[in-house]
Amino acid sequence: MNRKCRVLPLLLCMALAAPAFALIVIGGPGAAQEQSGSQHSLYWHQRAGHFQLLPDDRGEIVFLGDSITDGGNWSEMFHNPLIKNRGISGDVTQGVLDRLGEVVESKPAKIFLMIGINDLARGLTEKEILANIKSIIRRIRKKSPETTLYLQSLLPVNPDFPIFPDHTDKGAQIKNINIVLRRMAGDYGAVFVDLYPLFTVEGDKLNPDFTNDGLHLTGAGYAVWKKAVAPLLPPDAL
């Protein structure tokens, strides 16, 4: 048998194995689910899988949400290693529900929740978003009843920036959701943290001093957030 004949069977085997090989290369926690149509991103699976492996600490303070939470270096801002960042860029209310088990497993002292802007960008209705947030609250109450829950308002957006048009055109919906979140916090014994007015300028737009894309915060924006929630944290966290 010449060299060409020996190589052909090998190439045929490689071709038949290619789909399986591709799955191995793409692999990692949740990758198979991602390939079969999961709504969650690869980054979501990377972060959620990482969180599962991190140790639990007594008295944890969890900041839970999407990219706006993900962007804050919370433990450094407050000089407190018990403050845990559980933000995932691009996350939605269903994504928080799907990973909430890891958050409540440690029975955290406090949870600061902000979620919903990406749901709006994906086309979910206000009713659907609020129903999911209600489910998040109920699950926290059931699995970790001693946890103090801080339900933070959604932040304003600024459509003058063209980078995230599907997010920054949702100003009216954000205000409507915040109205219901305030009432929902009262109904479930949570604390409503109204950040919205701290970040707005005329026209209910996100202050350009605090953003460079109309959606996410700059360092100056996180400084405002820090000042707002500082009184809600233990003194040794300041």
GROMACS elastic network, one bead per residue, 0.5 to 0.9 nm:
[ bonds ]
;  ai    aj funct       b0    kb
    1     4     6  0.81903   500
    1     5     6  0.61842   500
    1     6     6  0.68874   500
    2     5     6  0.55271   500
    2     6     6  0.66316   500
    3     6     6  0.51721   500
    3     7     6  0.63087   500
    3     8     6  0.88984   500
    4     7     6  0.52135   500
    4     8     6  0.63884   500
    5     8     6  0.54522   500
    5     9     6  0.73361   500
    6     9     6  0.62967   500
    6    10     6  0.71779   500
    7    10     6  0.52537   500
    7    11     6  0.63226   500
    7    12     6  0.87553   500
    8    11     6  0.51340   500
    8    12     6  0.61833   500
    8    13     6  0.87195   500
    9    13     6  0.62241   500
    9    14     6  0.86547   500
   10    13     6  0.51814   500
   10    14     6  0.62795   500
   10    15     6  0.86860   500
   11    14     6  0.50480   500
   11    15     6  0.61570   500
   11    16     6  0.86825   500
   12    15     6  0.51296   500
   12    16     6  0.62977   500
   12    17     6  0.86570   500
   13    16     6  0.51672   500
   13    17     6  0.61471   500
   13    18     6  0.85694   500
   14    17     6  0.50674   500
   14    18     6  0.59808   500
   14    21     6  0.88757   500
   15    18     6  0.51549   500
   15    19     6  0.82254   500
   16    19     6  0.73458   500
   16    20     6  0.85521   500
   17    20     6  0.55398   500
   17    21     6  0.61081   500
   17    22     6  0.86544   500
   18    22     6  0.60103   500
   18    23     6  0.86734   500
   19    22     6  0.51110   500
   19    23     6  0.64530   500
   19    24     6  0.88729   500
   20    23     6  0.51778   500
   20    24     6  0.64471   500
   20    25     6  0.88518   500
   21    24     6  0.51143   500
   21    25     6  0.63243   500
   21    26     6  0.86448   500
   22    25     6  0.51506   500
   22    26     6  0.60919   500
   22    27     6  0.82040   500
   23    26     6  0.51079   500
   23    27     6  0.55835   500
   23    31     6  0.79075   500
   23    32     6  0.72758   500
   23    35     6  0.85094   500
   24    28     6  0.80795   500
   25    28     6  0.85218   500
   26    31     6  0.66625   500
   26    32     6  0.85148   500
   27    30     6  0.77136   500
   27    31     6  0.50571   500
   27    32     6  0.69221   500
   28    31     6  0.54570   500
   28    32     6  0.81816   500
   28    45     6  0.82602   500
   28    46     6  0.78392   500
   28    49     6  0.89456   500
   29    32     6  0.80024   500
   29    33     6  0.87919   500
   29    42     6  0.89122   500
   29    45     6  0.61364   500
   29    46     6  0.68695   500
   29    48     6  0.87718   500
   29    49     6  0.62481   500
   30    33     6  0.51883   500
   30    34     6  0.61928   500
   30    35     6  0.87672   500
   30    38     6  0.87899   500
   30    42     6  0.78305   500
   30    45     6  0.57051   500
   30    46     6  0.82171   500
   30    49     6  0.82588   500
   31    35     6  0.62186   500
   31    36     6  0.86805   500
   31    42     6  0.70383   500
   31    45     6  0.75259   500
   32    35     6  0.51040   500
   32    36     6  0.63483   500
   32    37     6  0.89795   500
   32    38     6  0.88678   500
   33    36     6  0.50995   500
   33    37     6  0.65537   500
   33    38     6  0.55118   500
   33    40     6  0.88271   500
   34    37     6  0.54743   500
   34    39     6  0.73994   500
   34    40     6  0.68769   500
   34    41     6  0.70724   500
   34    42     6  0.70070   500
   34    45     6  0.85657   500
   35    38     6  0.70878   500
   37    40     6  0.85692   500
   38    41     6  0.77080   500
   39    95     6  0.84085   500
   40    43     6  0.80844   500
   40    44     6  0.59359   500
   40    45     6  0.71475   500
   40    90     6  0.85875   500
   40    91     6  0.76606   500
   40    92     6  0.87854   500
   40    95     6  0.69211   500
   41    44     6  0.50202   500
   41    45     6  0.65632   500
   41    46     6  0.86997   500
   41    90     6  0.78223   500
   41    91     6  0.84455   500
   42    45     6  0.51499   500
   42    46     6  0.61793   500
   42    47     6  0.86793   500
   43    47     6  0.60882   500
   43    48     6  0.83705   500
   43    88     6  0.77388   500
   43    89     6  0.76838   500
   43    90     6  0.85552   500
   44    47     6  0.52921   500
   44    48     6  0.58860   500
   44    49     6  0.82598   500
   44    88     6  0.61990   500
   44    89     6  0.74471   500
   44    90     6  0.77678   500
   44    91     6  0.71478   500
   44    95     6  0.81646   500
   45    48     6  0.51391   500
   45    49     6  0.57617   500
   45    50     6  0.82907   500
   46    49     6  0.53057   500
   46    50     6  0.61438   500
   46    51     6  0.87171   500
   47    50     6  0.50017   500
   47    51     6  0.61380   500
   47    52     6  0.86813   500
   47    86     6  0.85322   500
   47    87     6  0.87007   500
   47    88     6  0.67675   500
   48    51     6  0.51054   500
   48    52     6  0.63741   500
   48    86     6  0.85503   500
   48    88     6  0.80704   500
   48    99     6  0.67367   500
   48   102     6  0.84604   500
   49    52     6  0.52152   500
   49    53     6  0.68697   500
   50    53     6  0.54060   500
   50    54     6  0.66830   500
   51    54     6  0.52912   500
   51    55     6  0.85121   500
   51    86     6  0.77008   500
   51   102     6  0.72527   500
   51   103     6  0.86039   500
   52    55     6  0.82024   500
   52   102     6  0.61152   500
   52   103     6  0.89362   500
   55   106     6  0.89483   500
   56    60     6  0.77644   500
   56   105     6  0.79717   500
   56   106     6  0.54549   500
   56   107     6  0.89781   500
   56   108     6  0.89899   500
   57    60     6  0.57792   500
   57    82     6  0.69892   500
   57   106     6  0.66966   500
   57   108     6  0.82056   500
   58    82     6  0.81431   500
   58   106     6  0.69573   500
   58   107     6  0.77259   500
   58   108     6  0.70833   500
   58   109     6  0.79757   500
   59    82     6  0.68671   500
   59    83     6  0.89386   500
   59   106     6  0.82723   500
   59   107     6  0.77483   500
   59   108     6  0.55252   500
   59   110     6  0.78827   500
   60    81     6  0.86803   500
   60    83     6  0.59654   500
   60    84     6  0.68711   500
   60   106     6  0.73939   500
   60   107     6  0.77544   500
   60   109     6  0.55683   500
   60   110     6  0.68644   500
   60   111     6  0.85186   500
   61    82     6  0.60016   500
   61    84     6  0.60093   500
   61    85     6  0.87171   500
   61   108     6  0.59256   500
   61   109     6  0.57855   500
   61   111     6  0.58931   500
   61   112     6  0.78268   500
   61   233     6  0.85644   500
   62    82     6  0.83102   500
   62    83     6  0.58261   500
   62    85     6  0.61429   500
   62    86     6  0.65463   500
   62   103     6  0.76314   500
   62   108     6  0.69798   500
   62   109     6  0.82370   500
   62   110     6  0.62081   500
   62   112     6  0.61056   500
   62   113     6  0.82987   500
   63    69     6  0.67126   500
   63    70     6  0.85476   500
   63    74     6  0.78948   500
   63    83     6  0.74496   500
   63    84     6  0.62240   500
   63    85     6  0.51879   500
   63    86     6  0.56572   500
   63    87     6  0.67724   500
   63   110     6  0.85402   500
   63   111     6  0.59497   500
   63   113     6  0.62457   500
   63   114     6  0.81774   500
   64    69     6  0.66470   500
   64    70     6  0.82432   500
   64    84     6  0.85593   500
   64    85     6  0.67017   500
   64    87     6  0.51089   500
   64    88     6  0.82462   500
   64    96     6  0.79954   500
   64   103     6  0.84571   500
   64   111     6  0.69009   500
   64   112     6  0.59401   500
   64   114     6  0.64850   500
   64   115     6  0.79052   500
   65    68     6  0.72592   500
   65    69     6  0.53995   500
   65    70     6  0.71138   500
   65    85     6  0.87520   500
   65    86     6  0.65836   500
   65    88     6  0.64087   500
   65    89     6  0.81936   500
   65    91     6  0.69721   500
   65    92     6  0.79786   500
   65    93     6  0.85003   500
   65    96     6  0.72293   500
   65   112     6  0.83673   500
   65   113     6  0.59368   500
   65   114     6  0.50710   500
   65   115     6  0.51075   500
   65   116     6  0.85140   500
   66    69     6  0.54886   500
   66    70     6  0.59685   500
   66    71     6  0.86972   500
   66    86     6  0.83208   500
   66    90     6  0.57066   500
   66    92     6  0.69524   500
   66    96     6  0.87252   500
   66   114     6  0.74565   500
   66   115     6  0.62464   500
   66   116     6  0.83257   500
   66   117     6  0.84795   500
   66   118     6  0.79977   500
   67    71     6  0.58930   500
   67    72     6  0.88197   500
   67    87     6  0.61428   500
   67    88     6  0.55090   500
   67    90     6  0.58982   500
   67    91     6  0.72034   500
   67   216     6  0.76204   500
   68    71     6  0.54794   500
   68    72     6  0.72500   500
   68    87     6  0.74988   500
   68    88     6  0.85290   500
   68    89     6  0.73441   500
   68   114     6  0.84652   500
   68   215     6  0.82141   500
   68   216     6  0.58183   500
   68   217     6  0.68440   500
   69    72     6  0.56506   500
   69    73     6  0.88076   500
   69    74     6  0.88099   500
   69    85     6  0.73061   500
   69    86     6  0.75761   500
   69    88     6  0.74824   500
   69    89     6  0.80770   500
   69   113     6  0.88217   500
   69   114     6  0.74918   500
   69   115     6  0.89410   500
   70    73     6  0.79450   500
   70    85     6  0.65711   500
   70    86     6  0.68487   500
   70    88     6  0.54398   500
   70    89     6  0.60837   500
   71    74     6  0.89005   500
   71    85     6  0.89676   500
   71    87     6  0.77573   500
   71    88     6  0.88634   500
   71    89     6  0.81869   500
   71   216     6  0.82911   500
   71   217     6  0.79082   500
   71   218     6  0.89672   500
   71   222     6  0.87760   500
   72    75     6  0.87511   500
   72    77     6  0.82006   500
   72    85     6  0.76762   500
   72    87     6  0.86659   500
   72   217     6  0.88980   500
   72   219     6  0.85972   500
   72   222     6  0.67734   500
   73    76     6  0.56102   500
   73    77     6  0.61169   500
   73    78     6  0.88440   500
   73    85     6  0.74534   500
   74    77     6  0.50055   500
   74    78     6  0.62495   500
   74    79     6  0.81776   500
   74    80     6  0.81664   500
   74    81     6  0.89065   500
   74    83     6  0.64414   500
   74    84     6  0.71873   500
   74    85     6  0.65628   500
   74   226     6  0.84568   500
   75    78     6  0.54015   500
   75    79     6  0.55377   500
   75    81     6  0.53338   500
   75    82     6  0.70847   500
   75    83     6  0.50104   500
   75    84     6  0.66894   500
   75    85     6  0.77723   500
   75   237     6  0.85704   500
   76    80     6  0.66781   500
   76    81     6  0.77042   500
   76    83     6  0.87595   500
   77    80     6  0.80005   500
   77   223     6  0.85902   500
   77   226     6  0.75227   500
   77   238     6  0.83382   500
   78    81     6  0.85682   500
   78    83     6  0.80690   500
   78   226     6  0.81174   500
   78   230     6  0.81877   500
   78   233     6  0.89836   500
   78   236     6  0.87125   500
   78   237     6  0.52709   500
   78   238     6  0.50978   500
   79    83     6  0.87253   500
   79   236     6  0.83872   500
   79   237     6  0.59885   500
   79   238     6  0.65918   500
   80    83     6  0.58544   500
   80   236     6  0.75731   500
   80   237     6  0.51495   500
   80   238     6  0.77644   500
   81    84     6  0.73701   500
   81   237     6  0.87569   500
   82   237     6  0.86426   500
   83   237     6  0.85031   500
   85    88     6  0.88393   500
   86   103     6  0.78921   500
   87    91     6  0.78658   500
   88    91     6  0.55201   500
   88    92     6  0.89785   500
   88    96     6  0.89572   500
   90   118     6  0.64175   500
   91    94     6  0.80930   500
   91    95     6  0.57246   500
   91    96     6  0.70739   500
   91   115     6  0.78089   500
   91   116     6  0.84253   500
   91   118     6  0.67106   500
   91   119     6  0.83125   500
   92    95     6  0.50863   500
   92    96     6  0.64378   500
   92    97     6  0.87982   500
   92   115     6  0.64614   500
   92   116     6  0.59558   500
   92   117     6  0.75994   500
   92   118     6  0.56481   500
   92   119     6  0.54793   500
   92   129     6  0.88437   500
   93    96     6  0.51922   500
   93    97     6  0.63680   500
   93    98     6  0.87184   500
   93   115     6  0.61210   500
   93   116     6  0.60004   500
   93   118     6  0.84403   500
   93   119     6  0.69360   500
   93   129     6  0.67446   500
   93   130     6  0.88311   500
   93   132     6  0.58687   500
   93   133     6  0.64210   500
   93   136     6  0.79926   500
   94    98     6  0.61237   500
   94    99     6  0.88023   500
   94   119     6  0.88223   500
   94   129     6  0.87989   500
   94   132     6  0.66521   500
   94   133     6  0.86868   500
   94   136     6  0.88534   500
   95    98     6  0.50236   500
   95    99     6  0.64639   500
   95   100     6  0.84642   500
   96    99     6  0.53395   500
   96   100     6  0.57121   500
   96   115     6  0.81915   500
   96   136     6  0.75463   500
   97   100     6  0.51290   500
   97   101     6  0.80481   500
   97   132     6  0.77752   500
   97   133     6  0.85823   500
   97   135     6  0.76793   500
   97   136     6  0.59445   500
   97   139     6  0.84509   500
   98   101     6  0.75818   500
   99   102     6  0.60064   500
   99   103     6  0.72340   500
  100   103     6  0.50861   500
  100   104     6  0.63522   500
  100   105     6  0.84722   500
  100   136     6  0.77610   500
  100   139     6  0.81673   500
  100   140     6  0.80378   500
  101   104     6  0.54738   500
  101   105     6  0.59059   500
  101   139     6  0.89521   500
  101   140     6  0.89819   500
  101   143     6  0.84222   500
  102   105     6  0.53029   500
  102   106     6  0.75854   500
  103   106     6  0.66429   500
  103   107     6  0.77959   500
  103   108     6  0.76391   500
  103   111     6  0.87850   500
  103   140     6  0.89042   500
  104   107     6  0.50907   500
  104   108     6  0.64475   500
  104   139     6  0.88047   500
  104   140     6  0.66099   500
  104   143     6  0.64232   500
  104   144     6  0.59673   500
  104   147     6  0.86624   500
  105   108     6  0.79380   500
  105   143     6  0.78111   500
  105   144     6  0.78628   500
  106   109     6  0.89333   500
  106   144     6  0.85175   500
  107   110     6  0.87369   500
  107   143     6  0.78653   500
  107   144     6  0.52952   500
  107   145     6  0.82907   500
  107   146     6  0.75651   500
  107   147     6  0.66257   500
  108   111     6  0.69046   500
  108   144     6  0.75448   500
  108   146     6  0.82444   500
  108   147     6  0.57970   500
  108   148     6  0.82622   500
  109   146     6  0.72488   500
  109   148     6  0.61901   500
  109   149     6  0.86955   500
  110   146     6  0.88370   500
  110   147     6  0.53284   500
  110   149     6  0.58264   500
  110   150     6  0.74120   500
  110   233     6  0.86852   500
  111   147     6  0.70380   500
  111   148     6  0.64097   500
  111   150     6  0.60115   500
  111   151     6  0.83511   500
  112   148     6  0.86872   500
  112   149     6  0.62678   500
  112   151     6  0.62646   500
  112   152     6  0.67758   500
  112   193     6  0.89860   500
  113   149     6  0.75487   500
  113   150     6  0.61836   500
  113   151     6  0.52876   500
  113   152     6  0.57979   500
  113   153     6  0.87195   500
  114   117     6  0.89357   500
  114   150     6  0.88347   500
  114   151     6  0.66908   500
  114   152     6  0.52557   500
  114   153     6  0.66377   500
  114   154     6  0.63913   500
  114   155     6  0.88435   500
  115   118     6  0.78102   500
  115   119     6  0.83602   500
  115   129     6  0.89896   500
  115   133     6  0.79423   500
  115   152     6  0.84460   500
  115   153     6  0.86207   500
  115   154     6  0.70830   500
  116   119     6  0.51511   500
  116   120     6  0.65502   500
  116   121     6  0.89261   500
  116   129     6  0.64397   500
  116   130     6  0.84062   500
  116   133     6  0.82400   500
  116   154     6  0.72486   500
  116   174     6  0.86653   500
  116   177     6  0.88384   500
  117   120     6  0.52252   500
  117   121     6  0.64958   500
  117   122     6  0.88511   500
  117   154     6  0.71428   500
  117   155     6  0.85256   500
  117   167     6  0.67888   500
  117   170     6  0.82891   500
  117   174     6  0.76800   500
  118   122     6  0.61992   500
  118   123     6  0.87224   500
  118   124     6  0.89534   500
  118   166     6  0.88468   500
  118   167     6  0.70455   500
  119   122     6  0.50503   500
  119   123     6  0.64344   500
  119   124     6  0.54600   500
  119   125     6  0.80687   500
  119   126     6  0.88698   500
  119   128     6  0.89104   500
  119   129     6  0.67630   500
  120   123     6  0.51732   500
  120   124     6  0.53582   500
  120   125     6  0.68557   500
  120   126     6  0.75876   500
  120   129     6  0.79365   500
  120   166     6  0.79845   500
  120   167     6  0.69338   500
  120   170     6  0.70418   500
  120   173     6  0.79501   500
  120   174     6  0.85250   500
  121   124     6  0.75505   500
  121   164     6  0.89705   500
  121   165     6  0.85655   500
  121   168     6  0.85481   500
  121   169     6  0.87963   500
  121   170     6  0.77953   500
  122   166     6  0.78350   500
  122   167     6  0.87443   500
  123   166     6  0.88160   500
  124   127     6  0.81391   500
  124   128     6  0.61756   500
  124   129     6  0.66027   500
  125   128     6  0.51978   500
  125   129     6  0.63179   500
  125   130     6  0.86400   500
  125   173     6  0.87861   500
  126   129     6  0.51810   500
  126   130     6  0.61007   500
  126   131     6  0.85110   500
  126   173     6  0.68764   500
  126   174     6  0.85976   500
  126   176     6  0.78429   500
  126   177     6  0.64568   500
  127   130     6  0.52565   500
  127   131     6  0.61010   500
  127   132     6  0.87321   500
  127   177     6  0.86709   500
  128   131     6  0.51362   500
  128   132     6  0.63877   500
  128   133     6  0.87604   500
  129   132     6  0.52424   500
  129   133     6  0.62850   500
  129   134     6  0.86480   500
  129   177     6  0.84239   500
  130   134     6  0.60537   500
  130   135     6  0.85595   500
  130   177     6  0.72341   500
  130   180     6  0.78802   500
  130   181     6  0.77889   500
  131   134     6  0.50643   500
  131   135     6  0.63171   500
  131   136     6  0.87846   500
  132   136     6  0.62831   500
  132   137     6  0.87199   500
  133   137     6  0.62716   500
  133   138     6  0.86234   500
  133   181     6  0.87329   500
  134   137     6  0.51118   500
  134   138     6  0.61626   500
  134   139     6  0.86060   500
  134   184     6  0.76521   500
  134   188     6  0.89347   500
  135   138     6  0.50904   500
  135   139     6  0.61026   500
  135   140     6  0.85815   500
  136   139     6  0.52427   500
  136   140     6  0.62396   500
  136   141     6  0.86195   500
  137   140     6  0.51826   500
  137   141     6  0.61420   500
  137   142     6  0.86298   500
  137   149     6  0.80974   500
  137   151     6  0.89265   500
  137   185     6  0.88637   500
  137   188     6  0.75142   500
  137   190     6  0.85161   500
  138   141     6  0.50148   500
  138   142     6  0.61221   500
  138   143     6  0.86044   500
  138   188     6  0.79617   500
  139   142     6  0.50208   500
  139   143     6  0.59557   500
  139   144     6  0.80528   500
  140   143     6  0.53050   500
  140   144     6  0.54419   500
  140   145     6  0.67801   500
  140   147     6  0.77469   500
  140   149     6  0.82396   500
  141   144     6  0.55378   500
  141   146     6  0.78031   500
  141   147     6  0.76186   500
  141   149     6  0.87041   500
  141   188     6  0.83239   500
  142   145     6  0.57786   500
  144   147     6  0.56836   500
  145   148     6  0.81806   500
  148   189     6  0.85935   500
  148   190     6  0.68543   500
  148   191     6  0.78592   500
  149   185     6  0.86571   500
  149   189     6  0.79934   500
  149   190     6  0.50466   500
  149   191     6  0.62748   500
  149   192     6  0.86714   500
  150   185     6  0.81139   500
  150   190     6  0.57787   500
  150   192     6  0.58775   500
  150   193     6  0.64798   500
  151   181     6  0.72846   500
  151   182     6  0.79899   500
  151   184     6  0.88179   500
  151   185     6  0.64557   500
  151   190     6  0.64787   500
  151   191     6  0.59047   500
  151   193     6  0.59917   500
  151   194     6  0.85521   500
  152   155     6  0.87733   500
  152   178     6  0.86297   500
  152   181     6  0.81592   500
  152   182     6  0.87883   500
  152   191     6  0.82103   500
  152   192     6  0.58574   500
  152   194     6  0.61134   500
  152   195     6  0.67642   500
  152   196     6  0.88490   500
  153   174     6  0.86530   500
  153   175     6  0.89376   500
  153   177     6  0.82407   500
  153   178     6  0.54670   500
  153   179     6  0.87399   500
  153   181     6  0.70189   500
  153   182     6  0.79131   500
  153   192     6  0.73415   500
  153   193     6  0.61991   500
  153   194     6  0.52186   500
  153   195     6  0.57977   500
  153   196     6  0.61676   500
  154   174     6  0.63748   500
  154   175     6  0.80722   500
  154   177     6  0.78464   500
  154   178     6  0.64588   500
  154   194     6  0.83456   500
  154   195     6  0.74625   500
  154   196     6  0.65477   500
  155   174     6  0.76373   500
  155   194     6  0.89735   500
  155   195     6  0.66350   500
  155   196     6  0.50252   500
  155   197     6  0.84635   500
  155   198     6  0.89587   500
  155   199     6  0.70803   500
  155   200     6  0.84891   500
  155   206     6  0.74999   500
  155   215     6  0.84179   500
  156   168     6  0.83855   500
  156   170     6  0.87741   500
  156   171     6  0.64574   500
  156   174     6  0.70614   500
  156   175     6  0.81193   500
  156   196     6  0.60889   500
  156   197     6  0.83433   500
  156   199     6  0.68029   500
  156   200     6  0.64874   500
  156   204     6  0.68163   500
  156   205     6  0.58392   500
  156   207     6  0.83957   500
  156   214     6  0.87338   500
  156   215     6  0.78230   500
  157   167     6  0.74245   500
  157   168     6  0.50616   500
  157   169     6  0.76703   500
  157   170     6  0.75209   500
  157   171     6  0.62741   500
  157   174     6  0.86771   500
  157   200     6  0.85147   500
  157   204     6  0.81480   500
  157   205     6  0.56049   500
  157   207     6  0.83707   500
  157   214     6  0.55075   500
  157   215     6  0.53223   500
  157   216     6  0.85095   500
  158   161     6  0.62419   500
  158   162     6  0.89551   500
  158   167     6  0.89578   500
  158   168     6  0.55057   500
  158   169     6  0.78071   500
  158   171     6  0.80146   500
  158   204     6  0.83400   500
  158   207     6  0.75469   500
  158   208     6  0.77821   500
  158   211     6  0.87431   500
  158   213     6  0.80573   500
  158   215     6  0.67346   500
  159   162     6  0.65544   500
  159   163     6  0.88297   500
  159   164     6  0.82051   500
  159   165     6  0.68429   500
  159   167     6  0.84103   500
  159   169     6  0.59142   500
  159   170     6  0.88043   500
  159   171     6  0.86025   500
  159   205     6  0.76608   500
  159   206     6  0.87174   500
  159   214     6  0.63677   500
  159   215     6  0.88047   500
  160   168     6  0.83397   500
  160   205     6  0.87186   500
  160   213     6  0.88627   500
  160   214     6  0.70702   500
  161   164     6  0.74748   500
  161   165     6  0.79686   500
  161   168     6  0.79177   500
  161   212     6  0.78775   500
  161   213     6  0.56109   500
  161   214     6  0.51600   500
  161   215     6  0.85239   500
  162   165     6  0.58160   500
  162   168     6  0.82473   500
  162   213     6  0.75797   500
  162   214     6  0.78211   500
  163   168     6  0.86747   500
  163   213     6  0.61413   500
  163   214     6  0.75531   500
  163   215     6  0.87503   500
  164   167     6  0.55025   500
  164   168     6  0.60610   500
  164   169     6  0.86679   500
  164   213     6  0.74433   500
  164   214     6  0.73773   500
  164   215     6  0.72302   500
  165   168     6  0.51320   500
  165   169     6  0.60218   500
  165   170     6  0.88662   500
  166   169     6  0.61236   500
  166   170     6  0.75050   500
  167   170     6  0.58389   500
  167   171     6  0.85107   500
  167   214     6  0.87575   500
  167   215     6  0.72911   500
  168   171     6  0.67481   500
  168   214     6  0.65831   500
  168   215     6  0.66808   500
  169   172     6  0.81532   500
  169   173     6  0.89855   500
  170   173     6  0.53843   500
  170   174     6  0.61915   500
  170   175     6  0.88670   500
  171   174     6  0.51960   500
  171   175     6  0.64952   500
  171   176     6  0.88822   500
  171   204     6  0.76237   500
  171   205     6  0.77025   500
  172   175     6  0.53047   500
  172   176     6  0.64129   500
  172   177     6  0.87947   500
  173   176     6  0.50465   500
  173   177     6  0.61404   500
  173   178     6  0.85955   500
  174   177     6  0.51747   500
  174   178     6  0.61942   500
  174   179     6  0.87715   500
  175   178     6  0.51593   500
  175   179     6  0.64164   500
  175   180     6  0.89912   500
  175   196     6  0.86230   500
  176   179     6  0.52828   500
  176   180     6  0.67127   500
  176   181     6  0.88174   500
  177   180     6  0.52765   500
  177   181     6  0.61147   500
  177   182     6  0.87757   500
  178   182     6  0.62617   500
  178   183     6  0.88009   500
  178   194     6  0.82165   500
  178   196     6  0.84192   500
  179   182     6  0.55055   500
  179   183     6  0.68310   500
  179   184     6  0.88648   500
  180   183     6  0.51597   500
  180   184     6  0.59982   500
  180   185     6  0.85800   500
  181   185     6  0.60222   500
  181   186     6  0.86659   500
  181   192     6  0.74081   500
  182   185     6  0.53164   500
  182   186     6  0.67030   500
  182   187     6  0.89559   500
  182   191     6  0.84332   500
  182   192     6  0.56187   500
  182   193     6  0.82660   500
  182   194     6  0.81230   500
  183   186     6  0.52552   500
  183   187     6  0.63503   500
  183   188     6  0.89224   500
  183   192     6  0.85045   500
  184   188     6  0.63087   500
  184   189     6  0.85354   500
  184   190     6  0.80211   500
  184   192     6  0.85959   500
  185   188     6  0.53967   500
  185   189     6  0.59551   500
  185   191     6  0.58398   500
  185   192     6  0.56339   500
  186   189     6  0.53547   500
  186   190     6  0.61289   500
  186   191     6  0.72577   500
  186   192     6  0.77062   500
  187   190     6  0.77392   500
  188   191     6  0.89866   500
  193   196     6  0.88382   500
  193   228     6  0.83664   500
  193   229     6  0.79443   500
  194   197     6  0.71148   500
  194   198     6  0.81589   500
  194   228     6  0.89494   500
  195   198     6  0.55012   500
  195   199     6  0.69690   500
  195   224     6  0.89916   500
  195   225     6  0.73234   500
  195   228     6  0.73360   500
  196   199     6  0.56658   500
  196   200     6  0.66653   500
  196   204     6  0.88903   500
  196   206     6  0.87205   500
  197   200     6  0.53742   500
  197   201     6  0.83536   500
  197   204     6  0.81992   500
  198   201     6  0.87982   500
  198   207     6  0.89450   500
  198   224     6  0.74441   500
  198   225     6  0.83587   500
  198   228     6  0.84804   500
  199   204     6  0.86729   500
  199   205     6  0.79567   500
  199   206     6  0.55983   500
  199   207     6  0.56137   500
  199   210     6  0.74228   500
  199   221     6  0.77339   500
  199   224     6  0.80341   500
  199   225     6  0.89288   500
  200   203     6  0.78721   500
  200   204     6  0.52342   500
  200   205     6  0.52040   500
  200   207     6  0.51625   500
  200   208     6  0.89422   500
  201   204     6  0.56673   500
  201   205     6  0.54751   500
  201   206     6  0.63867   500
  201   207     6  0.52681   500
  201   208     6  0.83858   500
  202   205     6  0.65133   500
  202   207     6  0.86050   500
  203   206     6  0.89916   500
  204   207     6  0.86155   500
  205   208     6  0.83256   500
  205   214     6  0.85710   500
  206   209     6  0.85205   500
  206   210     6  0.74245   500
  206   211     6  0.74042   500
  206   214     6  0.66223   500
  206   215     6  0.76647   500
  207   210     6  0.55822   500
  207   211     6  0.68829   500
  207   214     6  0.84246   500
  207   221     6  0.88674   500
  208   211     6  0.51515   500
  208   212     6  0.66955   500
  208   213     6  0.85188   500
  208   214     6  0.72850   500
  209   212     6  0.79794   500
  209   218     6  0.81899   500
  209   220     6  0.72763   500
  209   221     6  0.76359   500
  210   214     6  0.88608   500
  210   216     6  0.83157   500
  210   217     6  0.55991   500
  210   218     6  0.53844   500
  210   219     6  0.74132   500
  210   220     6  0.54892   500
  210   222     6  0.80315   500
  210   224     6  0.86238   500
  211   214     6  0.57688   500
  211   215     6  0.67557   500
  211   216     6  0.58425   500
  211   218     6  0.51585   500
  211   219     6  0.86221   500
  211   220     6  0.82432   500
  211   221     6  0.69344   500
  212   215     6  0.78920   500
  212   216     6  0.72775   500
  212   217     6  0.72940   500
  212   218     6  0.68496   500
  213   216     6  0.63229   500
  213   217     6  0.82206   500
  214   217     6  0.83025   500
  216   221     6  0.87186   500
  217   220     6  0.75155   500
  217   221     6  0.51173   500
  217   222     6  0.64674   500
  218   221     6  0.51741   500
  218   222     6  0.65556   500
  218   223     6  0.88029   500
  219   222     6  0.51454   500
  219   223     6  0.62774   500
  219   224     6  0.88693   500
  220   223     6  0.50743   500
  220   224     6  0.65871   500
  220   225     6  0.89076   500
  221   224     6  0.52022   500
  221   225     6  0.64366   500
  221   226     6  0.86872   500
  222   226     6  0.59853   500
  222   227     6  0.85589   500
  223   226     6  0.50312   500
  223   227     6  0.62654   500
  223   228     6  0.86854   500
  224   227     6  0.52341   500
  224   228     6  0.63129   500
  224   229     6  0.89486   500
  225   228     6  0.51084   500
  225   229     6  0.64097   500
  225   230     6  0.84656   500
  226   229     6  0.54683   500
  226   230     6  0.57939   500
  227   230     6  0.52865   500
  227   231     6  0.77907   500
  228   231     6  0.71630   500
  228   232     6  0.83853   500
  229   232     6  0.53426   500
  229   233     6  0.69344   500
  230   233     6  0.54225   500
  230   234     6  0.82587   500
  230   235     6  0.86892   500
  230   237     6  0.82938   500
  230   238     6  0.70038   500
  231   234     6  0.77412   500
  231   235     6  0.82607   500
  231   238     6  0.89499   500
  233   236     6  0.82492   500
  233   237     6  0.63494   500
  233   238     6  0.75971   500
  234   237     6  0.54846   500
  234   238     6  0.73876   500
  235   238     6  0.55801   500
